[in-house]
Amino acid sequence: MISIVIAAGGIGTDYWPALMLLFLGIPVMLPLSGRQVAAPAFTLLAVFAMVPALMGDDVELRRYLVPLFFSGSGALVCVASCGLLDGLRFREFVQRREVEQARDQLAQLDKAKSRFTANVHHELRTPLTLMLAPLEGMLSGDFGDVDEMQVSYLRTMHVNGLRLLKLINNLLDLAKVESGQLEVRRARCHVGRVARAVVDGARGLAEQKRVQFESRGLEELPVVHADRDAVEKVVVNLVGNALKFTDSGGRVEVRGQATEDGGVHLVVADSGVGLGPEELERVFDRFAQADTSATRRHEGTGIGLSLAKELVEGHGGQIWAESQGLGHGAEIHFTLPVGEADGEEEEEVLRTESGEAVALGRSLGAVEAELSADADDGARLVEMERSVERWKQQQGGAEANGAAAPQDDRPEVLVVEDNADMRRLLHFVVGREFRVRVARNGREGLEALREQAPDLVLTDVMMPEMSGTELCRAIKQDPKTAGIPVILVTSKAEREMKIEGLEGGADDYVTKPFHPRELLARVRSFVRLRQLQRDLESRNDALESMNVELGRAMDELKQAEVQIVQADRLAAVGELAAGVAHEVNNPVNFALNAVRALGDGVAEVSRTAQALSELDVGEPEKLARQLAQLRDRNGELVPAETSAELRELVEIISEGLTRTERLVSNLGDLAGHGRGDRTGVDLRRGIESTLTLLGHQLQRQGIRVETDLPEALVVHGDPGALNQVLLNLLKNSAEATGGRQGLVRIWGRREDGYARLQISDDGPGVPDEVRSRLFEPFFTTKEAGRGSGLGLAICQGIIAEHRGTIMLSSPPGEGAVFTVRLPLEHPEAGHGS
């Protein structure tokens, strides 16, 4: 290229763009990396830049720089493009290698899956065969006689073993479909006769359910090339579904007709629950079910129709569903073409393609093949039998409800389970230690529980009408039944299911399969807890009753206390009566005697006044003689003695009334203005009033009283209550002297905002063992009938109500000292007094 440029006249010619085309074409034409192309590209660019020097031309600078710039840009683009394309090629290579490795791994996984399917086929069917064969031998008596209960459980084990075998077969067939290993071995097959055999086998089940079961056109169907076992599986699944979803009184029909191309067209129609538009679209989907709730009425895995579709399409046929809507039944149609028989060569090719899986399948042994073939024959209709049995259980009856539990003292467990076999097993396991009642679904369980509360509820989760979770929630939301333990038993072990049950209030969760001893241990623990809870509730009720009775007793005690206090007050009033009577009788007697004498004096004065009224004032001499006659020896009309006596009598009467007035005033001070009224109370005046009332009693007993009180000792309180305290303390001190010539001292002061009052006696004092109980209600040291034991207790209560204190001290041989402290009405005036 450089030679051409030089030959054409140098760098100033129009041939330099060819160099750019060369640079831009290298990344496209040659698979070079950026490093590989960089050296030649920049070498070529350098030579191109040296052309003027090599030719010795004097080139204009602009004509030199423009071609050099664009050529340099082309070289840079060339190097960058080669580097980028080389990276893309490398990544593509790596991805291609990864895809090849993934393909190899998938091929290995496919082979491993084939081996796994064959191994699972062997590992599952072999133990099932070893279970079913001995069970059939025991049921037929090959191993000796068994009792009726053992026969019933052996039959339950056999039926559920067949159910498990059918489920395993379906799952294995589904696994073969997914792995592309499902073999359809077409041979001459009379589809009508296969369908007739299924119909005849299911007719008895339809009669038990009281469903009209008919067939037509089956014998006229032509012979086609099909896998007989596959056709039978399809018909069994379709007929089983029709019987399952058709209630008593309904109708199921299996009809067939030939197609135009010589194939067969079979229809299974029912008058059952029908299908909605959404269900029609997904009825053949894998694991699809019309009702997926926990309260569904019909069992199933959602595999049957999906497997039927795969088997029909494996024959080159078609399958579809028709329904007028919910409640109008459904029809399942499927067609099979005439097809061709699989020849020996094809069969050999199929064996070769299956490879190790077929070889492993044939290594299971002839014994297993024979036994499993017999088991498959029994498993084909087991799901139909199961659906009919479930329907019979839901209709009620003695067998479904179980035998009545014997009435004994054992705790009771309510078992709620819709599966009759599981219900019977739970009844047997739990019934060894507890009384058992059974219910077939959550609604019946709730009704039974409300009729009579059990000690525990053992319930399944997935049941028709009301699930176990809903039952548990209803139990826990009712305060009357919230304390009943609930154990959920289910085959679903997902964490979300457990959380939902526990959030609904369940006390425990048991997953199937379970060990009977474990289940019984859990039931035993919760029943024991329930019994303890009931014992606690009964004891609480008893305590509440005791509290009510105690409250009544306390009310009666308070009433008795009030009566005793009243009696104590009356006794105090009785004791005061003598003194009051003495104090009142003396002035009253003096006043009465004085009044009698006063009457005589008044009579004499009256006679004198009468005589004076009869004087003749018209005659002076006569008047003087009459007055002289009326005068006494001292010359007075009224004797001086009479006047003096009248004045003395008036003074006596006045003094007696004054003493009586003072006594009444003292009684008023003692009673106060009414209990509950708070006002200023002068303790000095209260003591003086009390001493006045007790004066006769103290004088009679020869007791001296010494007082040392300030002019005023005013506190704020209830006058009547505080005077009652003073009266009780003075009486106690007087009684403590023992009736001899004793001394009672009363001392009072104002100090630190309080009134301090001490009442002491010179009696024998109070022993230590008595001192600690002296303020207890009803405690007394007096003889029976002489005291209630409430006086000092009442005093303590009154002082406490006034925010004060009362204390007793009794030095040995120095009598007793009662000290009372009460807040002053005006504390600021009480310091230093």
C-alpha positions in Angstrom: 0.0 0.0 0.0 2.9 2.4 0.8 4.5 1.5 -2.5 1.4 2.4 -4.3 1.2 5.7 -2.5 4.8 6.4 -3.4 4.3 5.3 -7.0 1.2 7.5 -7.2 3.2 10.6 -6.3 3.5 10.6 -2.5 1.5 11.5 0.4 -0.2 14.4 -1.3 -2.1 12.2 -3.7 -5.7 10.9 -3.3 -4.7 7.3 -2.6 -4.2 7.6 1.2 -7.8 6.8 2.0 -7.0 3.3 0.9 -4.8 3.0 3.9 -7.8 3.8 6.1 -9.8 1.1 4.4 -7.0 -1.3 5.2 -7.0 -0.3 8.9 -10.9 -0.6 9.1 -11.0 -4.0 7.3 -8.4 -5.8 9.5 -10.8 -6.2 12.5 -13.5 -7.6 10.3 -11.4 -9.8 8.1 -8.8 -11.1 10.5 -9.5 -12.7 14.0 -6.6 -10.8 15.6 -6.3 -9.4 19.1 -5.4 -5.7 19.8 -1.9 -6.6 20.7 -1.4 -8.6 17.6 -2.5 -5.8 15.2 -1.0 -2.9 17.1 2.7 -3.3 15.9 2.0 -3.7 12.2 -0.6 -1.0 12.2 1.5 1.6 13.9 4.6 0.5 11.8 2.7 1.0 8.6 1.5 4.4 9.9 5.1 5.5 10.7 6.3 4.5 7.2 3.4 6.4 5.7 4.4 9.5 7.7 8.0 9.1 6.4 7.1 9.0 2.7 7.8 12.7 2.1 11.3 12.3 3.6 11.9 9.2 1.6 10.8 10.9 -1.6 12.5 14.2 -0.8 9.3 16.1 -1.5 8.6 19.5 -0.1 4.9 19.0 0.9 2.6 21.7 2.2 2.0 21.2 5.9 -1.8 21.1 5.7 -1.7 18.5 2.9 0.7 16.5 5.0 -1.2 16.6 8.3 -4.7 15.9 7.1 -3.9 12.4 5.6 -1.7 11.7 8.5 -4.4 12.5 11.0 -7.1 10.4 9.4 -4.7 7.5 8.8 -3.7 7.7 12.5 -7.3 7.7 13.6 -8.0 4.6 11.4 -5.0 2.8 13.0 -6.3 3.6 16.5 -9.8 2.4 15.6 -8.3 -0.7 14.1 -6.4 -1.6 17.2 -9.4 -0.9 19.5 -11.8 -2.8 17.4 -9.6 -5.8 17.2 -9.3 -5.8 21.1 -13.1 -5.5 21.5 -13.9 -8.2 19.0 -11.3 -10.5 20.5 -12.9 -10.0 24.0 -16.4 -10.8 22.5 -15.0 -13.9 20.8 -13.5 -15.0 24.1 -16.7 -14.6 26.0 -18.6 -16.4 23.3 -16.1 -19.2 23.6 -16.5 -19.4 27.3 -20.3 -19.4 27.1 -20.2 -22.1 24.5 -18.0 -24.2 26.8 -20.4 -23.6 29.7 -23.4 -24.6 27.5 -21.6 -27.8 26.5 -20.7 -28.5 30.1 -24.3 -27.9 31.2 -25.6 -30.1 28.4 -23.2 -32.8 29.6 -24.4 -32.3 33.2 -28.0 -32.4 32.1 -27.4 -35.6 30.3 -25.8 -37.1 33.4 -28.7 -35.8 35.5 -31.1 -37.3 33.1 -29.3 -40.7 33.4 -29.2 -40.3 37.2 -32.9 -39.4 37.2 -33.7 -42.5 35.1 -31.7 -44.6 37.5 -33.4 -42.9 40.4 -36.9 -43.5 39.0 -36.1 -47.2 38.5 -34.5 -47.5 41.9 -37.5 -45.7 43.5 -39.8 -48.0 41.6 -38.0 -50.9 43.2 -37.4 -49.4 46.7 -41.0 -48.3 47.1 -42.9 -51.2 45.5 -40.7 -53.9 47.2 -41.5 -52.9 50.8 -45.1 -52.3 49.9 -45.3 -55.8 48.4 -43.7 -57.2 51.5 -46.4 -55.4 53.6 -49.4 -56.2 51.4 -48.6 -59.9 50.8 -48.4 -60.8 54.6 -51.5 -58.7 55.3 -53.5 -60.6 52.7 -52.2 -63.8 54.1 -53.3 -62.8 57.7 -56.7 -61.8 56.4 -57.1 -65.1 54.6 -56.1 -67.1 57.7 -52.8 -68.3 56.4 -51.0 -67.3 59.6 -53.6 -68.6 62.0 -56.8 -67.2 63.6 -57.0 -63.5 64.5 -59.8 -61.9 66.5 -62.3 -59.4 65.1 -60.5 -56.3 66.3 -57.2 -57.4 64.8 -59.0 -58.3 61.6 -60.5 -54.8 61.4 -57.1 -53.1 61.9 -55.4 -55.5 59.4 -58.1 -54.6 56.9 -57.5 -51.0 57.5 -53.8 -51.5 57.0 -54.4 -53.4 53.8 -56.8 -50.8 52.3 -54.5 -47.9 53.1 -51.5 -49.9 51.8 -53.3 -50.3 48.4 -54.1 -46.5 48.5 -50.4 -45.8 49.1 -49.5 -48.2 46.2 -51.8 -46.4 43.8 -50.4 -43.0 44.8 -46.9 -44.2 44.3 -47.8 -45.6 40.9 -49.3 -42.3 39.9 -46.2 -40.4 41.1 -43.9 -42.8 39.3 -45.9 -42.4 36.1 -45.8 -38.7 36.5 -42.0 -38.8 37.0 -41.7 -40.9 33.9 -43.8 -38.4 32.0 -41.5 -35.5 33.1 -38.4 -37.5 32.2 -39.8 -38.6 28.9 -39.6 -42.3 29.9 -43.3 -43.1 29.9 -43.7 -46.0 27.5 -47.0 -46.5 25.7 -46.9 -50.0 24.3 -49.7 -50.1 21.7 -51.3 -53.4 20.9 -54.8 -54.5 19.9 -57.2 -53.4 22.6 -61.0 -53.4 22.9 -61.4 -50.1 24.7 -65.1 -50.8 25.2 -64.5 -54.0 27.2 -61.8 -52.3 29.3 -64.3 -49.6 30.1 -67.0 -52.2 30.8 -64.8 -54.0 33.3 -64.2 -50.7 35.2 -67.9 -49.9 35.1 -68.8 -53.3 36.5 -66.3 -53.0 39.3 -67.6 -49.6 40.3 -71.3 -50.4 40.0 -71.5 -51.8 43.5 -69.8 -48.6 44.9 -72.3 -46.5 43.1 -75.2 -48.4 44.5 -73.8 -47.9 48.1 -73.8 -44.2 47.4 -77.2 -44.4 45.8 -76.0 -43.0 42.5 -77.5 -44.1 39.2 -74.7 -45.7 37.2 -75.3 -46.4 33.5 -73.2 -47.2 30.4 -74.1 -47.4 26.7 -72.3 -48.0 23.4 -69.3 -49.6 24.9 -69.6 -53.0 23.3 -70.0 -51.4 19.8 -66.6 -49.6 20.1 -64.0 -50.7 17.5 -60.7 -52.3 18.3 -57.8 -49.9 18.3 -54.1 -50.1 19.0 -53.6 -48.9 22.6 -51.9 -49.6 25.8 -54.5 -51.5 27.8 -53.1 -50.6 31.2 -52.9 -46.9 30.2 -56.5 -47.0 29.0 -57.7 -48.6 32.2 -55.9 -45.9 34.3 -57.6 -43.2 32.3 -61.1 -44.7 32.7 -60.6 -45.5 36.4 -59.5 -41.9 37.1 -62.5 -40.4 35.1 -65.1 -42.7 36.7 -63.6 -42.2 40.2 -63.8 -38.5 39.8 -67.4 -38.7 38.6 -68.5 -40.8 41.6 -66.5 -38.6 44.0 -68.2 -35.4 43.0 -71.7 -36.8 42.5 -74.0 -36.8 45.6 -76.6 -39.3 46.5 -79.5 -39.3 44.0 -77.3 -38.2 41.2 -76.4 -39.9 37.9 -73.1 -41.1 36.2 -73.0 -42.3 32.7 -70.1 -43.8 30.6 -70.8 -43.9 26.9 -68.8 -44.5 23.8 -68.9 -44.1 20.1 -66.6 -44.7 17.1 -65.0 -41.7 15.4 -65.0 -41.0 11.7 -61.4 -42.2 11.3 -62.1 -45.5 13.1 -60.9 -44.4 16.6 -62.9 -44.4 19.8 -64.6 -41.5 21.7 -65.4 -42.1 25.4 -67.5 -39.8 27.6 -67.8 -39.9 31.4 -70.7 -37.6 32.4 -72.1 -36.9 35.8 -74.7 -34.7 37.5 -72.4 -33.6 40.3 -71.0 -30.2 41.4 -69.9 -29.1 38.0 -67.0 -26.9 37.0 -66.7 -23.1 36.6 -65.0 -21.4 33.7 -61.7 -21.0 35.5 -61.7 -24.6 36.7 -62.3 -25.8 33.1 -59.1 -24.1 32.0 -56.9 -25.8 34.7 -58.7 -29.0 35.4 -56.0 -31.0 33.7 -53.1 -29.1 35.2 -50.8 -30.9 37.5 -51.9 -30.9 41.2 -54.9 -28.7 40.3 -57.9 -29.1 42.6 -61.3 -27.4 42.5 -61.2 -26.9 46.3 -57.9 -26.3 47.9 -59.2 -25.0 51.3 -58.7 -26.8 54.6 -62.5 -27.5 54.7 -62.7 -29.3 51.4 -65.1 -32.3 51.3 -63.2 -34.4 48.8 -59.8 -35.9 49.1 -57.3 -36.1 46.3 -53.8 -35.2 45.1 -54.6 -33.5 41.8 -52.6 -36.0 39.8 -55.3 -38.3 38.3 -56.6 -36.0 35.5 -53.1 -34.7 34.7 -51.8 -38.3 34.3 -54.9 -39.2 32.2 -54.1 -36.3 29.9 -50.5 -37.4 29.5 -51.6 -41.0 28.8 -54.2 -40.0 26.2 -51.9 -37.6 24.4 -49.2 -40.3 24.5 -51.6 -42.3 22.2 -52.0 -39.3 19.9 -55.5 -38.7 21.3 -57.2 -35.7 22.9 -59.0 -35.1 26.2 -61.2 -32.2 27.3 -63.8 -31.2 29.8 -67.3 -29.6 29.4 -69.6 -28.2 32.0 -72.6 -25.8 32.0 -71.3 -24.3 35.3 -71.3 -25.0 39.0 -74.2 -27.3 40.0 -74.8 -28.6 36.5 -72.5 -31.6 36.4 -69.5 -32.2 34.0 -68.5 -34.3 31.1 -64.9 -35.5 30.4 -64.3 -36.5 26.8 -61.3 -38.4 25.4 -60.5 -39.8 21.9 -58.0 -42.5 20.9 -57.0 -43.0 17.2 -56.7 -46.4 15.6 -52.9 -46.2 15.7 -50.5 -48.9 14.9 -49.1 -51.7 17.0 -45.6 -51.3 18.4 -43.5 -54.0 16.6 -40.6 -56.0 18.0 -38.1 -53.7 16.4 -39.7 -50.6 17.9 -39.9 -52.4 21.2 -36.2 -53.2 21.0 -35.4 -49.6 20.2 -37.5 -48.4 23.1 -35.5 -50.7 25.4 -32.2 -49.4 24.0 -33.3 -45.8 24.5 -34.4 -46.6 28.1 -31.1 -48.2 28.7 -30.2 -48.9 32.3 -33.6 -48.0 33.6 -35.4 -50.9 31.8 -32.7 -53.3 32.8 -33.0 -52.2 36.4 -36.8 -52.5 36.2 -36.6 -56.1 35.0 -34.2 -57.0 37.8 -36.9 -56.7 40.4 -37.6 -60.4 40.2 -40.5 -62.5 39.2 -41.9 -62.8 42.7 -42.3 -59.0 43.0 -43.8 -58.8 39.5 -46.5 -61.4 40.4 -47.3 -59.9 43.8 -47.3 -56.3 42.6 -49.6 -57.3 39.7 -52.1 -58.6 42.1 -51.7 -55.6 44.3 -52.2 -53.3 41.3 -55.5 -55.1 40.6 -56.7 -54.3 44.1 -55.4 -50.7 44.1 -57.2 -49.7 40.9 -60.6 -49.2 42.6 -59.3 -48.4 46.1 -59.8 -44.6 45.6 -63.3 -45.1 44.5 -64.0 -47.2 47.5 -62.4 -44.6 49.7 -64.5 -41.8 48.3 -67.7 -43.8 48.8 -66.7 -44.7 52.3 -66.0 -41.0 53.1 -69.4 -40.1 51.7 -71.0 -42.7 54.0 -69.2 -41.2 57.0 -70.4 -37.7 56.2 -74.0 -38.9 56.1 -73.8 -40.0 59.7 -74.7 -43.3 61.3 -73.7 -45.3 64.4 -70.5 -46.5 62.9 -69.3 -43.1 61.8 -70.0 -41.6 65.1 -68.3 -44.4 67.1 -69.5 -46.2 70.2 -70.6 -44.1 73.1 -67.9 -43.7 75.7 -68.5 -45.5 79.0 -69.5 -43.2 81.8 -66.7 -43.4 84.4 -64.5 -41.0 86.4 -61.7 -40.8 83.8 -61.0 -37.5 82.1 -62.7 -37.1 78.7 -61.0 -36.4 75.3 -63.0 -35.2 72.3 -61.5 -36.7 69.0 -62.5 -34.7 65.9 -61.4 -36.5 62.7 -63.2 -36.9 59.3 -61.3 -40.1 58.4 -63.0 -43.1 59.9 -59.9 -45.2 60.1 -57.9 -42.5 61.7 -60.7 -41.7 64.0 -60.9 -45.3 65.1 -57.1 -45.5 65.6 -57.2 -42.3 67.8 -60.1 -43.7 69.7 -58.2 -46.9 70.4 -54.9 -45.2 71.4 -56.4 -42.5 73.6 -59.2 -44.7 74.9 -56.8 -46.9 76.9 -56.5 -44.1 79.5 -59.3 -41.7 78.9 -63.0 -41.6 78.0 -63.4 -40.7 74.4 -66.1 -38.9 72.4 -65.8 -38.6 68.6 -67.0 -36.1 66.0 -66.7 -36.3 62.2 -65.9 -32.6 61.5 -65.2 -29.3 63.2 -68.9 -28.3 63.3 -70.0 -31.5 65.0 -67.0 -31.2 67.3 -68.0 -27.6 68.3 -71.6 -28.7 69.0 -70.4 -31.7 71.1 -68.0 -29.4 73.0 -70.7 -26.9 73.8 -73.0 -29.7 74.9 -70.4 -31.0 77.4 -67.0 -29.6 77.8 -64.2 -32.3 77.6 -60.8 -32.1 79.2 -59.0 -32.0 75.9 -59.8 -31.7 72.1 -57.7 -33.8 69.7 -58.6 -32.6 66.2 -57.5 -33.0 62.6 -56.8 -29.8 60.6 -58.2 -30.5 57.2 -61.9 -31.4 57.5 -65.2 -30.6 55.7 -67.5 -27.8 56.9 -65.1 -26.5 59.6 -61.4 -27.1 59.7 -59.4 -27.9 62.8 -57.8 -24.5 62.8 -61.3 -22.8 62.7 -62.5 -25.1 65.5 -59.5 -24.2 67.6 -60.1 -20.5 67.0 -63.8 -20.8 68.0 -62.9 -22.7 71.2 -60.3 -20.1 72.3 -62.5 -17.1 71.5 -65.3 -18.4 73.8 -64.5 -17.5 77.4 -66.4 -20.6 78.6 -64.2 -23.0 76.6 -60.9 -21.0 76.2 -59.2 -23.1 78.9 -59.7 -26.4 77.1 -56.4 -27.6 75.6 -56.4 -28.3 71.8 -53.9 -30.6 70.0 -53.9 -30.4 66.2 -53.1 -33.6 64.4 -52.3 -33.3 60.7 -50.2 -34.7 57.9 -49.1 -31.2 56.7 -45.8 -30.4 58.5 -45.1 -27.0 56.8 -43.9 -24.3 59.2 -46.6 -21.9 58.0 -49.3 -24.5 58.8 -47.9 -24.9 62.3 -47.7 -21.2 62.9 -51.3 -20.7 61.8 -52.5 -23.4 64.2 -50.5 -22.0 67.1 -51.6 -18.4 66.4 -55.2 -19.7 66.4 -54.6 -20.8 70.0 -53.6 -24.5 69.6 -51.6 -25.8 72.6 -49.7 -28.5 70.6 -49.1 -29.8 67.1 -48.6 -33.5 66.2 -47.6 -34.5 62.7 -48.6 -37.7 61.0 -47.3 -40.3 61.1 -47.0 -40.2 64.9 -45.9 -42.8 67.5 -48.9 -43.8 69.7 -46.9 -43.5 72.9 -45.8 -40.0 72.0 -49.4 -38.9 71.2 -50.6 -40.5 74.4 -47.9 -38.8 76.4 -48.8 -35.4 75.0 -52.5 -36.0 75.7 -51.7 -37.2 79.2 -49.7 -34.0 79.9 -52.3 -31.6 78.7 -55.1 -33.4 80.4 -53.2 -33.2 83.7 -52.7 -29.5 83.1 -56.4 -29.1 82.5 -57.2 -31.0 85.7 -54.9 -28.8 87.6 -56.4 -25.7 86.0 -59.9 -26.9 87.0 -58.7 -27.6 90.5 -57.3 -24.1 90.6 -60.5 -22.6 89.3 -62.6 -24.6 91.9 -60.3 -23.4 94.6 -60.6 -19.8 93.3 -64.3 -20.2 93.4 -64.1 -21.5 96.9 -61.9 -18.6 97.9 -64.3 -16.2 96.3 -67.2 -17.8 98.2 -65.0 -17.6 101.4 -64.4 -14.0 100.6 -68.1 -13.3 100.3 -68.7 -15.1 103.6 -65.8 -13.3 105.1 -67.2 -10.0 103.9 -70.5 -10.8 105.4 -68.8 -11.8 108.7 -66.8 -8.6 108.6 -70.1 -6.6 108.1 -71.6 -8.5 111.0 -68.4 -7.9 113.1 -68.6 -4.2 112.3 -72.2 -4.1 113.3 -71.3 -6.0 116.5 -68.4 -3.7 117.1 -70.7 -0.7 116.7 -73.2 -2.3 119.1 -70.4 -3.0 121.6 -69.1 0.5 121.3 -72.6 1.8 121.9 -72.9 -0.5 124.9 -69.5 0.7 126.1 -70.7 4.2 125.8 -73.9 3.4 127.5 -71.9 1.7 130.3 -69.8 4.9 130.6 -73.0 7.0 130.7 -74.3 4.6 133.4 -71.2 5.1 135.4 -71.6 8.9 134.9 -75.2 8.7 135.9 -74.5 8.3 139.6 -72.2 11.3 139.7 -74.5 13.4 137.5 -77.5 12.4 139.6 -75.6 13.4 142.8 -74.5 16.7 141.3 -77.9 17.4 140.1 -79.9 16.1 143.1 -78.1 18.3 145.7 -78.9 21.7 144.1 -82.3 20.5 143.0 -83.1 19.4 146.6 -81.8 22.7 148.0 -83.9 24.6 145.4 -87.0 22.5 146.2 -86.7 23.0 150.0 -86.1 26.7 149.4 -89.1 26.9 147.1 -91.3 25.3 149.9 -90.0 27.8 152.5 -90.4 30.5 150.0 -94.0 29.5 149.7 -94.6 29.9 153.4 -93.0 33.4 153.4 -95.0 34.3 150.3 -98.2 33.1 152.1 -97.5 35.4 155.1 -96.8 38.3 152.9 -100.0 37.5 151.0 -102.0 37.6 154.3 -100.4 40.9 155.2 -101.2 42.3 151.8 -104.8 41.1 152.1 -105.2 42.8 155.5 -103.8 46.0 154.1 -106.3 45.8 151.2 -109.1 45.7 153.8 -108.1 48.9 155.7 -110.5 51.8 155.8 -108.5 54.7 154.5 -111.4 57.1 155.0 -111.1 57.3 158.8 -107.5 58.1 159.9 -107.9 57.1 163.5 -109.4 53.7 162.6 -106.6 53.2 160.0 -104.0 54.0 162.6 -105.5 51.5 165.0 -105.6 48.8 162.3 -102.0 49.4 161.2 -100.9 49.2 164.9 -102.6 45.8 165.1 -100.8 44.5 162.0 -97.4 45.6 163.2 -95.2 43.1 165.0 -93.4 43.6 168.1 -90.6 45.4 166.2 -93.2 47.8 164.7 -92.9 46.3 161.2 -95.7 45.2 158.9 -93.6 42.2 157.7 -91.2 40.6 160.1 -87.5 41.1 159.3 -86.9 37.4 159.7 -89.3 36.7 156.9 -87.5 39.1 154.6 -84.2 37.7 155.3 -85.5 34.2 154.8 -86.9 35.1 151.5 -83.6 36.6 150.3 -81.7 33.5 151.5 -84.2 31.2 149.7 -83.8 33.2 146.5 -80.0 32.9 146.7 -80.3 29.1 147.4 -82.5 28.6 144.4 -80.2 30.8 142.2 -77.1 28.8 143.2 -78.8 25.5 142.6 -79.9 26.5 139.1 -76.5 27.8 138.3 -74.9 24.5 139.4 -77.4 22.6 137.3 -76.7 24.9 134.3 -73.0 24.3 134.6 -73.5 20.6 134.8 -75.6 20.6 131.6 -72.9 22.7 129.9 -70.3 20.2 130.9 -72.3 17.4 129.5 -72.7 19.4 126.3 -68.9 19.9 126.1 -68.4 16.1 126.6 -70.9 15.3 123.8 -69.4 17.9 121.5 -71.2 19.5 118.6 -71.9 16.2 116.8 -69.5 13.5 115.7 -67.7 14.4 112.5 -67.7 18.2 112.9 -64.2 19.6 113.1 -63.6 22.8 115.0 -61.2 24.2 117.6 -61.2 22.1 120.8 -59.8 23.3 124.1 -58.4 20.3 125.8 -58.2 22.2 129.1 -61.9 22.9 129.1 -62.6 19.3 128.0 -60.7 18.0 131.0 -62.4 20.3 133.4 -65.8 19.3 132.1 -64.9 15.6 132.3 -63.6 16.0 135.9 -66.8 17.8 136.8 -68.8 14.8 135.6 -66.5 12.3 137.3 -66.3 14.4 140.4 -68.8 12.4 142.5 -67.2 9.1 141.5 -63.6 10.4 142.2 -64.8 11.9 145.5 -66.5 8.6 146.5 -63.3 6.6 145.8 -61.1 9.2 147.6 -59.0 9.9 144.4 -57.2 13.2 144.2 -56.7 14.9 140.9 -53.8 17.3 140.2 -53.7 19.3 137.0 -50.9 21.3 135.4 -52.4 22.8 132.2 -51.8 26.0 130.3 -54.6 28.6 129.9 -55.6 27.2 126.5 -54.6 24.0 124.8 -56.6 24.2 121.5 -56.4 21.6 118.8 -58.4 21.1 115.7 -60.7 18.2 115.8 -64.0 16.6 116.7 -65.0 17.8 120.2 -67.2 14.8 121.0 -64.6 12.2 119.9 -61.7 13.9 121.7 -63.8 14.4 124.9 -64.6 10.6 124.7 -60.8 10.0 124.6 -60.3 12.2 127.7 -63.2 10.4 129.6 -61.8 6.9 128.8 -58.2 7.9 129.9 -59.4 9.5 133.1 -61.6 6.6 133.9 -58.8 4.1 133.3 -56.4 6.1 135.4 -59.0 6.3 138.3 -59.7 2.6 138.0 -56.0 1.8 138.0 -55.6 3.2 141.5 -57.6 0.2 142.8 -60.2 2.2 144.7 -57.8 3.4 147.4 -56.7 6.9 148.2 -55.0 7.4 144.9 -53.6 10.2 142.8 -54.2 11.1 139.2 -52.0 13.7 137.6 -52.9 15.7 134.4 -50.1 17.6 132.7 -50.2 19.4 129.4 -48.0 21.6 127.3 -47.6 23.1 123.8 -44.4 22.0 122.0 -43.2 22.0 118.4 -46.7 22.6 116.9 -48.3 19.9 119.0 -50.4 19.7 122.1 -48.8 17.2 124.5 -51.0 15.8 127.2 -50.1 13.2 129.9 -52.5 11.5 132.2 -50.8 9.3 134.9 -51.8 7.4 138.0 -50.0 6.0 141.0 -51.3 2.5 140.6 -49.4 -0.8 140.2 -48.6 -0.1 136.5 -49.0 -2.3 133.5 -47.0 -5.6 133.0 -44.8 -6.0 129.9 -46.8 -8.9 128.6 -50.0 -6.8 128.8 -48.6 -3.5 127.6 -48.0 -4.8 124.0 -51.7 -5.9 123.7 -53.4 -3.1 125.6 -54.5 -1.3 122.4 -55.9 -4.5 120.7 -59.6 -4.5 120.2 -61.5 -6.6 122.8 -58.5 -7.1 125.0 -59.2 -6.3 128.6 -57.7 -7.0 132.0 -61.0 -6.4 133.8 -63.3 -9.0 135.1 -65.9 -10.5 132.8 -68.9 -8.1 132.4 -67.0 -5.0 133.5 -65.4 -4.0 130.3 -65.6 -4.6 126.5 -61.9 -4.2 125.7 -62.6 -1.5 123.1 -62.0 1.7 125.1 -58.3 2.1 124.4 -58.6 0.7 120.9 -61.3 3.4 120.2 -59.0 6.0 121.7 -56.1 5.0 119.5 -58.4 5.1 116.4 -59.7 8.6 117.2 -56.2 10.0 117.9 -55.0 8.5 114.6 -57.9 10.1 112.7 -56.7 13.4 114.1 -53.1 12.7 112.9 -51.9 12.3 116.5 -50.3 9.6 118.6 -51.1 7.9 121.9 -48.5 5.9 123.9 -48.3 4.1 127.1 -45.3 4.0 129.4 -45.2 2.2 132.7 -42.0 2.4 134.8 -41.8 -0.4 137.4 -43.8 0.6 140.5 -44.7 4.1 139.2 -48.1 3.5 137.7 -49.1 4.1 134.1 -48.6 7.2 131.9 -50.7 7.8 128.8 -49.1 10.4 126.5 -51.3 12.0 123.8 -49.8 14.3 121.0 -52.2 16.2 118.7 -51.5 19.0 116.2 -52.4 22.4 117.5 -55.0 24.5 115.7 -52.5 27.4 115.4 -49.0 25.8 115.5 -47.2 29.2 115.3 -48.7 30.1 118.7 -47.6 27.0 120.4 -43.8 27.4 120.6 -42.3 27.8 124.0 -45.7 27.8 125.9 
